[in-house]
Amino acid sequence: MSDAPPIWSRPERGSRGPQPGHSRDEIVAAAVALADADGLAAVSMRAVAGALGTGAGSLYRYLSSRDDLLDLMTDRVIGELRPFPEIGPDPMTALLGLAGRQLDLYRRHPWLIDLLARPSGLGPEGLAWFDHCLHVLEPVRCGSAAKFEALAMMTGVVTLFARQERAAPPPAFTGFDLTAYPHLIAAFADPGAPREDLFERTLRGLLGALLS
């Protein structure tokens, strides 16, 4: 593990070498565009440098490693959650709105889900997001530990729904003899209409229980 300070606290570029041709922001924007188009595996120092029309070695004037780049990408797209909405009188409604914003963010940048567990990936924008969520929960009369648990579970549910949207459809049971499975037969015989508010119902029930 590197002993270098986090990328957020380092200068934008080293003091040595020729005058830079690109900013750190341009490098991160190019990396995000690659990930959006072709997935996280497409993001390498060489590929990002190629997108900028420069050599891979030049990027090391700004970044120590690909890990630095991934951290900056994470924080950049989390910044898209700004501007944070005004806080209304109902914390639960406000929190559900924030969860919806998270889900939209994961839809725009599906690769972000794979970076959330990185211990180094929580940067200034991520901290600002959690700080705002805690501000929303200020009127809720429970301890900070319960609030952190609720926010972690909220992110987990958002991640689950985002992954589900990207997943293949569930397997069909055509061609199977279901005679030995009467409960499946009954369920398929009367499936009912799908409920469009599953996301909100799930979060409202879960957060209500955790914050009570």
VENGIHU-V28758 format. One record per residue. N is the residue number from 0. RES is the residue in one small letter. OMEGA is omega in radians with two decimals (* if undefined). D_FIRST is the distance of its C-alpha to the first C-alpha in whole Angstrom. Layout:
# VENGIHU-V28758
n res omega d_first
N RES OMEGA D_FIRST
N RES OMEGA D_FIRST
This chain:
# VENGIHU-V28758
n res omega d_first
0 m -3.09 0
1 s 3.08 4
2 d -3.13 7
3 a 3.08 9
4 p -3.14 11
5 p -3.06 12
6 i -3.10 14
7 w -3.05 17
8 s 3.13 17
9 r 3.06 17
10 p -3.09 20
11 e 3.09 21
12 r 3.08 21
13 g -3.09 21
14 s -3.11 24
15 r 3.09 25
16 g -3.11 26
17 p 3.10 29
18 q -3.07 30
19 p 3.09 28
20 g -3.12 30
21 h 3.07 28
22 s 3.05 26
23 r -3.13 23
24 d 3.11 25
25 e 3.12 27
26 i -3.12 24
27 v 3.12 23
28 a 3.12 26
29 a 3.13 26
30 a 3.11 23
31 v 3.12 25
32 a 3.10 28
33 l -3.13 27
34 a 3.11 25
35 d -3.07 28
36 a -2.94 30
37 d 3.13 28
38 g -3.06 26
39 l -3.13 22
40 a -3.13 22
41 a -3.06 24
42 v 3.00 21
43 s 3.11 20
44 m -3.14 20
45 r -3.12 23
46 a 3.13 25
47 v 3.10 24
48 a 3.11 25
49 g 3.12 28
50 a 3.14 29
51 l 3.13 29
52 g 3.14 31
53 t 3.14 29
54 g -3.09 26
55 a -3.12 23
56 g -3.10 22
57 s -3.12 23
58 l -3.11 21
59 y 2.96 18
60 r -3.08 20
61 y -3.02 19
62 l 3.11 16
63 s -3.02 13
64 s 3.03 12
65 r 3.12 14
66 d 3.06 11
67 d -3.12 13
68 l 3.13 16
69 l 3.11 16
70 d -3.14 15
71 l 3.09 18
72 m -3.14 20
73 t -3.08 20
74 d -3.13 21
75 r -3.07 23
76 v 3.03 25
77 i 3.07 25
78 g 3.09 27
79 e 3.07 30
80 l 3.04 30
81 r -0.10 32
82 p 3.12 35
83 f -3.09 35
84 p 3.04 38
85 e -3.11 40
86 i 3.13 40
87 g -3.08 43
88 p -3.07 45
89 d -3.12 44
90 p -3.11 40
91 m 3.11 40
92 t 3.13 41
93 a -3.12 39
94 l 3.08 36
95 l 3.07 37
96 g 3.11 38
97 l 3.09 34
98 a 3.08 33
99 g 3.08 35
100 r 3.09 33
101 q -3.12 30
102 l 3.10 32
103 d 3.12 33
104 l 3.13 30
105 y 3.07 29
106 r 3.13 32
107 r -3.07 31
108 h -3.07 28
109 p -3.13 27
110 w -3.11 24
111 l -3.12 22
112 i -3.08 23
113 d -3.12 20
114 l -3.01 17
115 l -3.07 19
116 a -3.12 16
117 r -3.10 13
118 p -3.11 12
119 s -2.98 11
120 g -3.12 14
121 l -3.09 17
122 g -3.08 18
123 p -3.12 21
124 e 3.08 24
125 g 3.10 22
126 l 3.12 23
127 a 3.12 26
128 w 3.14 27
129 f 3.09 26
130 d 3.12 28
131 h 3.11 31
132 c 3.10 31
133 l 3.06 31
134 h 3.09 34
135 v -3.05 36
136 l -3.12 36
137 e -3.12 37
138 p -3.09 40
139 v -3.03 39
140 r 3.00 40
141 c -3.07 37
142 g 3.13 34
143 s -3.14 31
144 a 3.13 29
145 a 3.13 32
146 k 3.09 31
147 f 3.09 27
148 e -3.14 28
149 a -3.14 31
150 l 3.09 28
151 a 3.12 26
152 m 3.08 29
153 m 3.11 30
154 t 3.11 27
155 g 3.12 27
156 v 3.10 31
157 v 3.13 30
158 t 3.13 28
159 l -3.14 30
160 f 3.12 33
161 a 3.11 31
162 r -3.11 30
163 q 3.13 33
164 e -3.11 35
165 r -3.03 33
166 a 3.05 34
167 a 3.12 37
168 p -3.13 40
169 p -3.09 40
170 p 3.06 42
171 a -3.12 46
172 f 3.11 48
173 t 3.14 51
174 g 3.13 53
175 f 3.00 52
176 d -3.06 55
177 l -3.08 54
178 t -3.09 57
179 a -3.06 55
180 y -3.01 52
181 p -3.12 55
182 h 3.04 52
183 l 3.14 51
184 i -3.13 54
185 a -3.12 55
186 a 3.14 52
187 f -3.13 53
188 a -3.12 56
189 d -3.04 56
190 p -3.08 52
191 g 3.14 53
192 a 3.10 52
193 p -3.14 48
194 r -3.02 47
195 e -3.03 45
196 d -3.09 44
197 l -3.13 42
198 f -3.11 38
199 e -3.13 40
200 r 3.14 42
201 t -3.10 39
202 l -3.11 37
203 r 3.12 40
204 g -3.09 40
205 l -3.10 37
206 l 3.10 36
207 g 3.13 40
208 a -3.07 39
209 l -3.05 36
210 l -3.11 37
211 s * 40
